[in-house]
Amino acid sequence: MTFAFTTSTVDERRREIITAVRKRLIVSVQAPDGHPMRDTHTLTRVAMACVAGGSPAIRCGGYGGIEDIRSIAEAVDVPVFGLTKEGSEGVYITPTRRSVIDVIRAGAAVVCADATDRPRPDGSGFVDLVEVAHGEGAPIMADCATPDDVRRAVDAGADIVSTTLAGYTAERPATAGPDFDMIRRGRELAGPDVFLIGEGRFATPADVAHGIHAGADAVIVGTAVTDPASITARFGALLF
């Protein structure tokens, strides 16, 4: 069931991905170490359920890394947006050239990587990760923390940009919900032709609709869809 591109060049593959996910909800299927769902088989079945529910792509990897990407990519017939999480401070989302290669070779159709200008473990810059991803034949998504990150990522050749890290670095305070201003400012700086994904603290269908209205071309939701512990706690909180 593995997703297979029908095209060969990175630019053609980018267009194929964008066509598949435009104005739609992408689900992120991840669980950190210590979480009851931190099991590759479990997350693979969750990913399959999300695809059955209509998700046109799956974002996965995280602390399950290559094993999760490989398993989910083999189980679903939609594009996988893959990443690794290596450590918990600084640049840890697909932080190195080697990480990019490993993610793509595990089966990711798109590799997601931190696009901030913070130092990386191997001394690379985001532009180097773009070069490596394109050399492997894969589009790359820039996980951004600020509107300036969006601008730099576009200049570096990112195929897709996202607001994934907004509120998770010192450069921008966390909003109570999605950072809609980040989406609006990112859209202004990136221009109308750049594919911009809203991600981060989207909790309701209304949030998703607001994100599209603010300028996102698609939205990624994770915890609010795939984490029973968080969902249960939210429902339970209404009773007290």
N, C-alpha and C positions, 0 to 999 in steps of 0.2 A: 504493500500500500504506500510505499515511500513516494513523496512528491517528486516529480521529475520535470525539470524545465523543458519547454518545447523550443527554446532558443539557445544561442551559444555565447553571444557576447555579454559582457557585464551590463552594458546599457540596455540591451534587449531584455535581459533578465530583470533588471530594475523595473522596466516598464511592465513586465509580466506580473511581478509582485504587486506593484502599485494598482494595477487593474483589478487584481484579486481582492485587495483589502480596502480600497477607497470607500470612505463613508461607512465603514463597518466596524464592529467591535472585535478586537483581537484579545484573546485571553492569555494571561501569563500564568504558567503552571510551574510553581517553584515552592520549595519548603526548606527552611534553614536547618542546620544541624540542631538536634535536640527536639525538633517539632515531631509530633506523632505521625505526620505524613511524610517524614523524611525517608522515603523508600522509593526507589526507582520504579518498581512494578506498580505501586500505588499511583504515583504521579502519571505514569503512562496511561493507566486506565482513566484517570481524571481528564487527561488531554483528549483521549478518545471520546469521552462523554461531551466535552466542550465542542469538539468538531461535530458531533452528532447534533448538538444544539445550534449549530450555525456559525461557529467561529471559523473565519477564513484562513487563519494562521494561528500558530502557537508560539509564544515566547517561552523559552525554557533553558535550563542549564543551572545557573546559579551555583550553589554549593554542591549540587549533584553533578555539576560539570559535564564532562564528556559522556559519562555513562547515561545520564538522563537524556542528553541530546540524541545520542545514538538510538536509545530505546524508543523515544517518542517519534523520532524521524522515521524509524522503521514501521511504526504502528499507525501513522496517520498519512493521509494523502493530500495534506495541505502544507504550505511552506512553514518551516521551522525557523524562527528568529532565535539563534543560539548565542549563549554567553557562558563565561565562567565567572565565578567569584572567588578570588584568591586573596585571603586575608579579610580584614574588616575596616581598615583605615586607608586614607589616601586613595590612590587609584587602584581599585581592585576588581572592576568589571572588565573582563577580557583585557588585562593590562599590558600585555607584551605582544611582540610579533609572533612568538611561538604560540601564544594563546589563540591568536587569530587563526593560525594554520590548523591547530588542533580542533577548534570549533567547526571550521568548515569541513575538515576531513571526517568529522564525526557525523555529518549529514545535514548541517544547517544550510538552509537556502540563503539566509541573511545572517551576517555576524554582527552582533551588537557590542559596542565598546565605549568606554568612558571617553568623552570628547573634551573634557576640561583641559586647561593648560597646566595642571599640576604635574610634578615629576612622576615618571613611570619607572618601574623596577629595572627595566633594561635600557633606560636612557632614551627611549624612542619618543617621538611626538605623534599626535594623532594622524598627521599626514603620512607618517611611515606605516601606520596600521592600514590606512587606505590603500597604499601601494601594495602591501602584502595581500590584502583581501582581493584586490582586483587581479593580482598576479595568480591567485588561486581560482579566479573566475567567479567570485561571489560579490554581490553588493554588500555595503557596510552601512549600518545605522549608527548615528552619533547620539549617544546618551548625554544630554546637555543639562547643565545646572543653571545657566544664565542666558539671557538673550545674546550676550556677546559670544558665548560658546556656540550658539547656533550660527552666528555670522562666521566665526572662524572655521567651524566644521564645513560649512558650505564652501568657503574658500579653499579648504583642504581637499575637497572632492567627495564629501559624504554623499551617498545616494539617497539616504533618508535621514531626517533629524527628528529627535524626540525630546520631550521635557522630563524625561525619566528622573534626573537628578535634581530637579528644582526643589529647594528646601532641604537638601541632604548634604550641602556643603556650607562652609562658612560665608560664602559670597552672597547667599540669598536666604532670608529667613523662611521657615516653613509656614505655609498657609494652613488653615484649619481643614480645608478640602483641597481640591485641585487648584493649581496655580493658573487661573485663567488669564491673569495679566501676563504671565510668562508666555502663554500661547499667543496672545495678541501681539506682544512685542516681538516674539520670535517670528511670527508671520510678517510683521512689518520689515524686519531686518533681512529675512530670507527671500522675500518677494513671493509672488503668486505661483511661480513654477516649481518651487521646492516642496517636496512631500514632507509635511510636518505631522508627527504623531503626538497626541496628548497622552501623557502617562504620569501616574503618581497621585495617589489618594482619591481616585475616582471610586465612589462608593454606591452610587445610585444611577438608574437609567436617566434621571434628570441631569445628573452631572455629565453623563456622556453626551446628551443632547446639547448642553451648554458648551461643552468643549468643542463640538463641531461648529456651533454658532460663533464661538470665539476665534475660529480660524484653523482648527485642527482638521486634517484630511482623514484621519482615523483616530481611534482611541484604544489604548491597551488598559485592561482591567485585570488585576490579579486577585488580591486578598478577598475582595468583596464577592467574588464568584467562587473561588477555589479553596478557601480556608474555612472548614466547618467550625474550628475553634473560635475564630473571630466572628463568624456569622452568628453562632450560638450566643456568644457574649453580647453582641449588639441587640439581639432579640430579647435576651434576658434582662438587659439593662432597662428595657421599657417597663418592666414589672416592678421596679423598686424606686 
